[in-house]
Amino acid sequence: MAKSQQFKFSNTVLLAPLLAMLSIWTVYWLELKLGVNLNDLGVYPRKFSGLKGVLFSPFIHGSVEHLYNNTIPLAVLLASLFYFYRNVALRVFLIGFFLSGLLTWVISRPSYHIGASGIIYVLASFIFFKGIFTKHYRLVALSLTVVFIYGGLLWYILPIKDGISWEGHLSGFITGLLLAVLVKTPLPAEPKYSWEREDYQEEEDEFLKHFDEEGNFIENPEASEEQIKIRYNYKRDEGHPD
């Protein structure tokens, strides 16, 4: 693994999902506003002209329902990627963006393939497999969360429903798996207690100073036995005769 990192919030965790959502909704709004249909900018397999869809297809959606179904998963998974894998997040996203599109161009049926779902499958696949491969408890928990929330996506890498680009989904899934295997991810360094460090000195440990050699607790270790004074206060019994 590369050098360690810490899971840390940054503006990119919010900015990346926001830009992604804004871009796909803006393109759909422009289609409605201008009265145009941009589906022919999607991926059309094994034709040179269809390669333009590698760049444009993730921004194009066929309906509001299609757009809405992609918006929330895209935002959630992008935020997760940039929070838990911030050192490699941009690289994973860009490579996944182009590689999944190219793979879709290679294996798909002759039709225009549009939508951001291929990117969603890249993100879900990468986050799941990378968490399992790293065996870091937080990343494994993230993987299980992805399975719990988006496990149903797995069915759509198969041709079970007409009108859905299962080839694009499969391409994204395979791309995410490849990236999880090939991209080296720095992990957070596990915190060490003071006594686990190489420069640890037992006699300088503030906690251990509160115990003597026999293990008895000392409330004030700086006070010596000579400094301890015991005072007894006697109260005279008023009912007792002098």
N, C-alpha and C positions, 0 to 999 in steps of 0.2 A: 504494500500500500504506500501511497505518497504520504507527505507530511500531514500531521494531524490538523483538524479544524474543529471548530465548535459550532453547534447548531445555534444560529444567531439570526434574529429578525433584521431585515434591511428593507429599504424602500422598494427594492426590486421584487420582493415577495408580493407586494401589492401592485406594482407598476406593470409587471409582465402579464398577469391575468387581465388587468384593466385594458391594456393595449390590445390584447388578443380579442377580448369581447368587443371592444370599440370597433376594431377593424372589420370583423365579420358582420356586425350589425350595420355598420356604415355602408358596406358594399350592398347588403340586401336593401337598405333604404334607398340607395342610389338606383338600384334596379326598378323599384316601385316608382320613384320620383321621375325617372327618365323614361319609364315604360319600356325597358329593354330586358332581354333575357341573356344572361352571360353563361349559360350552361355549356356553350360551345368552347368556353375557355377552360373546361375541365380536362382531365386526363383522358386521352383517347389512345388506347393501347396499340403499340407497334406501328405507329405512324409518326413520322418526324414532326408533323404539325401538332400532334397530340402531346408532344413534350412540354409545350407551354403550360399545360395543366399541372405539371409538377410544381410550378411556381404559383399559379393562380387558383387551382381547384380548392385548397383549404378555405378560401375566403368566400366561396360561392355555395349557396344553399337553395334548395328547391322550394321551400315553404317556411312559414313561421314555425311550424311544429318541428321541422328538421333543424332549423336554427336554434330554437329553444332547447331541444334535446342535446345539442352539442355545447351550448353555452356554459351551463353549470359544471359538467365534468371537466371541460377545458380549463375553467377558472380554478377549480379545486386542485386538479392535478398539476397545473403550472405553479400554483402557490406552493404546493408540497415539494415539487422539484427544486424550486429556487430557495426554499427554506432548508431542506435536509441535504441537498446536494449542490449548494451554491457555487462551489469551486468548479464544477463541471456542467452546471445547468445549461448555460448558453450553448456550449458545445454539443451537448446531448440534444437540445431542442433543434438546433440548426441542422445537424447531421440527420436526425430523425425526420425532419421536415422534408429534406430532399431525397434521402434514401428510400423512405416509404413511398414517396411519389414515383420514383424510378421503378421500384419493384412492382407497384401497381400497374405502371405502363407496360411492364414485361409480361405479367401473368393474367391480366384482366380480359374479360369478354369484350368484344367490339361494342363499346358504348361510351358515353361521356360519364366519367366518374368525378363527382363533386362532393364537397363537404369537408369539415374539419375532423371528422371521426377517425380518419387515418392517424392524425396527430394524437388524438385521445388514446388510441390503442398503443401508440409508441410510448406515451407517458405512463400509462397504466402498466404495460409490460415491463418497462425499464424499472419503475419504482418497485414493483412486486419482486422481480427476479434479483435486482441488486440488493434489496434488503435481505433476501434469503441467502445470497452468496456471502454477504459481509458478516452475517451472524451477529451483528450488533443489535442489542436488545431493542433499542428504539426504532431502528430501521426495520427489524423483523415485525415489530408492532405495527409500523406503518404499512408494511406489506399485507399483513392480515386485515388491516382496516380497508385497504384497497379491494381485497377479495370480498370482504363483507359488503361493501357499498356497490362495487362495480363488477362483482363476480359474474353477474348475468350477461356481461358483454361477451364473455367467452363463446356463447352460443352463436353470436353473429359473425364469427370468423368462418362459419359454415354456410352453405347456400340453402338456408331454411326459409327464406322469405323473399319474394319477388320485389324488385324495386330497390333493394339494398345492395350496396357495393361491398359484398363480403370479401372480395379480393383486396379492396382497400383496407379493410379491417385486418385481414390476415397479413398483409404487407406491413402494417403498423405493428402488429403483434410480433412478427419475426424480427423487425428492425429493433424494437425495444429490447428483445432478448439478446440480440447480437451486441447492442450497446452495453447492456448489463454485463456481458462477458468481457468485452474488450476495453471499456473505459475504466481506468483506474480511479478509484474514489477515495480521497482522504477521509479518515474517520476521526472522531473526537478522541483525544487522549483520555484514558480512564484516570479519574482523580486518584492521587495517592495521599494516604494519611502521613502525618509527619514521621511516624516510626517506620514507614516503608521507604523513606528516602535514604540515599547512600550517606548523606552528611548528618544523619540523625545522631544526636548525643543524648544519652539517657539522663545524664546529670543536669542537662539544661532544660529538660521537659518540665514545664510549669505545673502540669497535672501531677506528675510523679513526685514533685516536691511536697505534696500534701500527704505523703505517706512515709512512715519511718521504715527502718529495715525489717521490722516484723509485720509490716502491712497495716499498722494502725494509722487511722486518719488524723492528720494534724490540721487544725483549722487555720492557724497562722504559722506557716513554716519558718518565718523569719524571726519569730520570737523564741528565744532560748529559755531553758529551764530556769536560769537565774533571773530572768525578767518576769517570770510568772509569780505573782503575789496573790495569796489567798487571804481574804478578809472575812471575818465572822462578825455579824451584827447580832447582839443579844438584846432581846426585848424583855424588859422587866415586867414580871407579873404583878399588876397593881393590887391584886387580891392577896398576895403573899405578904405576911408581916415582915418588917425589917428585922 
